């Protein structure tokens, strides 16, 4: 018997399939570039507004490899993606869905989950942009590890195939089923197709379970004059007054003697963005210390603070306040509708993740700088690029990322059936994305050469 729900499902599938008329799946292979692209100028644009003395460190980290450069310059691919064909289906995207922005973390119920873990660039955009960024990152990672182009292409085909099959499953779920759906550690372990991949998963899980607030305490703090203080570990974490040469005249709020007084209003604004029960929990902690943290590759030079709070029993809570800038997707899509870049990040994260950090919120700092707030390293773990010792292990991780991305897109857009209809059941879409990824990875290597030459010629 045909039910109304089944009829609606078929209608959505047909609508998605009809979108191939304006953008065929094979058209997704096109690797088009922005007509306004200027790599050196874009690098300068992304450095604007950062702490000036940390920009060389950012460039140094990006100089490590084409893969590192790709991680640090989401803006370039965003501009290029805007020139490529797409299906016309838009939804809340990650905006920077490369391979190293996935990992394990704990849900509020302390279950170990696998999901996207970075939403700095989240924005409404064509869903293909996320899968293409992930696919290119896999090719670059494969080349970085010395794997063949054939292995790289196969890994991309496998990850897109996983995305396609998962989207077909999600297309048949109700909205509530999608909302409750997650990718758990045990699910990944059951699907591991070799002992080495199982061992890698178990090792990552052990690492994640060791990243609790209590276990971080001796690693992150020292006792000075009877009080706990964040441990300086420059250039990663340091107290700003010890690094005065780093800051401009408008940055001393980060490290002068009145920093606690200036941070308290930020904490108060942040608290108001939490759910009432979590606000009550936060009120049981007091601010003890704060220090500057240098994070990632693309984020180096943006303002990021680590805050140590303690409850009445001196048990710790480590919070990270990270500056939120405009998404690199915004110039090519639509203006941010949230009125606050930190709120944009939090909205995207809450919408796309299966479960989000208990303390995820946002606030505003001096100079009207926008921040989002989350716990620091709370049962978080992700593989290092160097840990992929075979093309098979890289491909397996890529498939896990694709699974998480498909779930996130199905939840955030509510259009899984339409997307499944567009993608279809053959590997035509898989092959198109693989062709795009191989071509664009070549372009990234050319851009990397332009970048390194500009550094050598002191143009940056």
C-alpha atoms as one frame of an Amber mdcrd trajectory, in Angstrom:
protein
   0.000   0.000   0.000   1.357   3.402  -0.983   1.276   5.788   1.975   1.273
   9.610   1.889   4.765   9.529   3.404   6.020   7.274   0.617   4.448   9.511
  -2.007   6.182  12.524  -0.492   9.479  10.619  -0.442   9.107   9.737  -4.133
   8.208  13.341  -4.913  11.371  14.567  -3.193  13.516  11.983  -4.991  12.056
  13.050  -8.322  12.657  16.723  -7.526  16.299  15.968  -6.791  16.693  13.925
  -9.942  15.180  16.778 -11.966  17.976  19.047 -10.766  20.374  17.100 -12.980
  18.831  18.954 -15.931  20.423  22.236 -14.828  23.560  20.638 -13.350  24.344
  17.109 -14.467  26.382  14.928 -12.150  29.247  14.770 -14.646  29.329  18.575
 -14.627  30.479  18.353 -10.993  33.881  17.265 -12.341  34.562  20.748 -13.692
  37.455  22.451 -11.927  36.769  26.122 -12.578  38.650  28.992 -10.951  37.458
  32.369  -9.762  38.081  35.025 -12.423  39.251  37.388  -9.666  41.678  34.962
  -8.028  44.993  36.397  -6.848  46.655  34.058  -4.366  49.006  36.620  -2.811
  46.246  39.209  -2.457  43.955  36.620  -0.853  46.694  35.724   1.619  46.985
  39.374   2.568  43.213  39.610   2.960  43.082  36.644   5.316  45.931  38.100
   7.393  44.147  41.426   7.873  42.883  41.890  11.421  45.127  39.207  12.931
  47.779  39.829  15.564  50.527  41.165  13.243  53.468  39.535  14.988  51.850
  36.077  14.724  51.303  36.229  10.955  54.837  34.882  10.218  54.029  31.865
  12.410  50.852  31.295  10.401  52.780  31.400   7.140  55.442  29.121   8.592
  52.849  26.473   9.451  51.243  26.785   6.014  54.657  26.446   4.371  55.024
  22.876   5.651  53.260  21.300   2.648  50.542  21.861   0.037  48.176  20.095
   2.460  49.011  22.559   5.257  48.598  25.461   2.829  45.197  24.087   1.796
  44.126  23.871   5.447  45.154  27.441   6.070  43.509  29.011   3.014  39.850
  28.008   2.838  39.176  31.384   1.216  40.803  30.398  -2.086  38.712  27.288
  -2.612  35.560  29.120  -1.497  36.101  31.667  -4.276  36.769  28.917  -6.801
  33.778  26.824  -5.727  31.538  29.824  -6.325  32.508  29.569 -10.007  31.612
  25.868 -10.288  28.210  24.351 -11.135  26.033  23.050  -8.287  22.660  21.374
  -7.871  21.007  24.440  -6.366  20.336  22.693  -3.048  21.656  24.861  -0.229
  21.814  24.105   3.464  23.913  24.801   6.545  27.402  23.634   5.584  30.583
  23.198   7.597  32.414  25.529   5.220  35.806  23.926   5.915  35.138  20.191
   5.821  38.715  19.050   5.194  40.031  15.768   6.522  41.548  17.102   9.749
  38.347  18.790  10.923  36.789  15.500  12.047  37.415  13.523  15.181  36.144
  11.988  18.388  34.608  13.924  21.253  32.209  13.293  24.115  28.504  13.996
  23.967  26.969  15.657  27.059  26.027  12.100  28.097  29.768  11.181  27.898
  29.336   8.886  24.905  32.251   8.882  22.469  31.119  10.168  19.086  32.728
  10.837  15.712  31.747  14.043  13.950  32.841  17.313  12.372  34.658  19.331
  15.036  35.368  22.737  13.449  32.695  25.210  12.370  34.583  28.492  12.054
  33.411  28.834   8.428  29.904  27.367   8.763  27.349  29.060   6.517  24.408
  28.436   4.212  25.873  27.211   0.912  25.591  24.478  -1.728  26.150  21.131
  -0.031  28.605  20.026  -2.748  31.148  22.556  -1.486  31.719  20.520   1.686
  32.144  17.186  -0.098  34.518  18.771  -2.615  36.698  20.282   0.118  36.839
  16.933   1.891  37.681  15.137  -1.352  40.529  17.504  -2.261  41.975  17.203
   1.240  42.116  13.416   0.877  44.047  13.708  -2.401  46.511  16.162  -0.843
  46.878  13.985   2.251  47.565  10.940   0.066  50.248  12.807  -1.863  51.737
  14.090   1.384  52.069  10.517   2.622  53.629   9.356  -0.647  50.659   7.321
  -1.883  49.974   7.041  -5.604  47.476   9.154  -7.525  45.587   5.953  -8.252
  45.254   5.269  -4.530  44.219   8.876  -3.916  41.483   8.736  -6.538  40.249
   5.409  -5.216  40.072   6.841  -1.685  37.957   9.743  -2.948  35.637   7.412
  -4.869  35.201   5.341  -1.717  34.422   8.329   0.477  31.915   9.790  -1.996
  30.378   6.335  -2.371  29.967   6.215   1.397  28.362   9.666   1.376  25.992
   8.558  -1.415  24.909   5.353   0.326  24.469   7.036   3.697  22.383   9.796
   2.139  20.123   7.143   0.615  19.617   5.707   4.117  18.989   9.114   5.682
  16.516   9.969   2.911  14.199   7.274   4.267  14.331   8.489   7.865  11.895
  10.837   9.562  13.124  14.222  10.737  13.109  12.998  14.350  15.085   9.890
  13.440  17.675  12.094  11.736  17.871  14.358  14.770  18.634  11.419  17.049
  21.082   9.809  14.622  24.811   9.799  15.425  28.057   8.131  14.390  29.365
   6.444  17.517  32.731   4.897  18.249  31.301   1.375  18.438  29.661   1.780
  15.015  32.992   2.705  13.447  34.777  -0.120  15.247  32.264  -2.693  13.984
  32.789  -1.521  10.404  36.603  -1.467  10.517  37.801  -3.799   7.766  41.266
  -4.596   9.129  43.039  -5.172  12.435  45.329  -2.180  11.882  42.362   0.176
  11.432  40.690  -1.297  14.526  43.876  -0.732  16.515  44.098   2.848  15.279
  40.485   3.466  16.341  41.092   1.944  19.774  44.209   4.072  20.228  42.273
   7.229  19.334  39.455   6.279  21.694  41.915   5.756  24.559  43.434   9.150
  23.835  40.010  10.800  23.821  38.990   9.184  27.099  42.182  10.526  28.664
  41.322  14.113  27.750  39.045  14.837  30.718  39.079  18.106  32.617  40.524
  16.394  35.703  43.356  14.739  33.757  44.152  18.003  32.004  44.689  19.775
  35.328  48.282  18.621  36.078  49.271  19.013  32.409  47.850  22.503  31.999
  48.551  24.164  35.353  51.245  24.961  37.912  50.914  25.982  41.546  52.246
  29.476  42.269  51.950  31.157  45.670  49.240  28.731  46.680  47.096  29.331
  43.586  46.732  27.440  40.349  47.933  29.133  37.200  47.891  28.024  33.575
  51.251  26.598  32.577  53.133  28.673  29.990  54.129  26.650  26.951  55.111
  29.200  24.295  54.366  29.558  21.466  51.249  27.426  22.070  49.981  28.841
  25.387  51.389  31.822  27.236  50.424  34.662  29.524  50.281  37.805  27.479
  52.173  40.066  29.857  55.190  37.818  29.278  54.934  38.445  25.521  54.273
  42.194  25.397  56.111  42.547  22.112  53.390  40.465  20.450  50.584  42.930
  21.000  49.501  46.185  19.487  48.289  49.079  21.600  44.658  47.937  21.346
  45.360  44.393  22.534  46.512  44.941  26.112  43.116  43.845  27.435  44.403
  40.343  26.694  47.118  40.512  29.260  47.256  43.551  31.507  46.580  43.473
  35.213  42.888  44.185  34.753  42.283  41.215  32.456  40.024  39.464  34.978
  37.871  42.586  35.268  37.561  42.749  31.480  36.873  39.037  31.095  34.049
  38.969  33.648  31.599  40.890  31.391  32.512  38.520  28.563  31.707  35.567
  30.807  28.407  37.160  31.811  27.386  37.688  28.172  28.494  34.155  27.351
  26.488  32.716  30.234  23.319  34.286  28.843  23.746  32.273  25.609  23.615
  28.943  27.466  20.520  26.951  28.333  19.255  27.763  31.809  20.439  24.540
  33.443  23.939  24.947  31.990  23.981  28.580  33.063  23.317  27.377  36.596
  26.188  24.902  36.313  28.564  27.597  35.029  27.621  29.866  37.952  29.214
  27.336  40.303  32.652  28.055  38.840  34.919  31.065  39.383  37.534  32.451
  37.012  41.072  31.633  38.185  43.371  32.397  35.244  43.458  33.100  31.509
  46.172  32.792  28.863  46.555  33.263  25.116  46.515  30.174  22.891  47.850
  29.836  19.343  45.621  27.390  17.483  45.649  25.357  14.293  46.963  26.497
  10.936  44.359  28.781   9.427  43.488  30.278  12.825  46.994  31.388  13.816
  46.938  35.090  14.618  43.277  35.216  15.560  42.582  35.823  19.220  42.082
  32.734  21.321  42.071  32.451  25.097  42.157  29.515  27.478  40.369  30.149
  30.753  40.764  28.105  33.913  37.733  28.067  36.191  37.264  26.109  39.425
  34.291  25.110  41.521  34.106  25.297  45.321  36.013  22.009  45.561  38.736
  23.368  43.237  37.740  20.984  40.447  38.603  22.476  37.043  36.715  23.640
  33.988  38.845  24.674  31.015  37.099  26.914  28.503  38.421  28.120  25.160
  37.326  31.482  23.762  38.095  31.671  20.070  37.665  34.679  17.826  34.947
  34.249  15.190  35.470  36.145  11.944  33.220  36.320   8.905  32.859  32.997
   7.088  34.919  32.714   3.916  31.701  31.568   2.214  29.767  34.750   2.981
  30.929  36.815  -0.044  29.691  34.058  -2.367  26.397  33.152  -0.681  24.434
  35.452   1.607  25.086  37.862   4.442  25.282  36.395   7.938  21.776  36.520
   9.438  22.816  36.019  13.053  24.131  39.494  13.871  27.129  37.964  15.644
  29.847  35.751  14.160  30.165  33.710  17.351  26.444  33.005  17.268  26.803
  31.951  13.614  29.445  29.366  14.587  27.373  28.068  17.500  24.196  27.874
  15.414  25.955  25.905  12.678  27.628  23.575  15.150  24.447  22.852  17.085
  22.500  22.271  13.880  25.041  20.004  12.183  26.520  17.984  15.039  24.650
  15.023  16.477  25.351  16.456  19.942  27.314  19.520  20.933  29.516  20.658
  23.797  27.633  21.301  27.021  29.294  24.720  27.307  29.027  25.874  23.674
  28.113  29.574  23.513  29.269  32.979  22.321  30.328  36.383  23.605  31.801
  39.744  22.606  35.182  41.157  23.594  36.677  44.661  23.617  36.772  46.290
  20.208  33.528  44.452  19.355  35.444  41.283  18.553  33.201  38.239  18.356
  34.066  34.974  20.103  32.579  31.544  20.551  33.208  29.456  23.654  33.580
  25.730  24.205  35.355  23.331  26.530  39.028  22.729  25.894  39.931  19.189
  24.813  36.953  17.521  26.484  37.461  13.902  25.414  38.624  15.112  22.010
  40.983  13.202  19.721  41.749  13.129  16.005  44.415  11.289  14.017  47.553
  13.101  12.925  48.253  13.061   9.205  51.440  11.094   9.903  49.408   8.266
  11.464  48.069   7.183   8.073  50.696   4.579   7.256  48.811   3.100   4.305
  46.432   4.244   1.601  43.856   1.875   3.111  43.944   3.591   6.514  43.575
   7.011   4.881  40.669   5.764   2.760  38.977   4.273   5.832  39.226   7.563
   7.685  37.915   9.415   4.633  34.880   7.137   4.601  34.245   7.821   8.289
  34.386  11.552   7.564  31.972  11.127   4.640  29.545   9.242   6.880  29.642
  12.040   9.452  29.253  14.682   6.745  26.252  12.947   5.168  24.551  12.730
   8.558  25.302  16.410   9.256  23.918  17.514   5.878  20.813  15.357   6.229
  20.111  16.861   9.638  20.941  20.478   8.843  19.113  20.694   5.523  16.157
  18.381   5.975  16.459  17.611   2.249  18.099  14.181   2.269  15.598  12.656
  -0.175  16.136  15.456  -2.673  19.917  15.102  -2.351  19.688  11.319  -2.718
  17.581  11.795  -5.840  20.185  14.091  -7.353  23.166  11.873  -6.472  21.454
   8.671  -7.629  22.605   5.108  -7.057  25.340   4.736  -9.670  28.931   5.888
  -9.151  28.593   8.724 -11.681  28.666  11.378  -8.944  31.550   9.597  -7.181
  33.675   9.665 -10.323  32.857  13.311 -11.020  33.935  14.428  -7.554  37.088
  12.315  -7.823  37.976  14.002 -11.121  37.369  17.415  -9.580  39.477  16.550
  -6.536  42.444  15.360  -8.585  42.382  18.484 -10.770  41.929  20.885  -7.883
  44.722  19.233  -5.883  47.004  20.020  -8.835  45.859  23.648  -8.603  46.554
  23.750  -4.854  50.121  22.646  -5.547  50.489  25.472  -8.079  49.065  27.942
  -5.545  51.455  26.597  -2.914  54.367  27.329  -5.257  53.092  30.904  -5.686
  52.835  31.217  -1.901  56.353  29.936  -1.193  57.786  32.157  -3.938  56.016
  35.186  -2.450  57.545  34.387   0.941  60.999  34.035  -0.589  60.575  37.378
  -2.357  59.279  39.048   0.851  55.937  39.884  -0.720  54.151  38.587   2.366
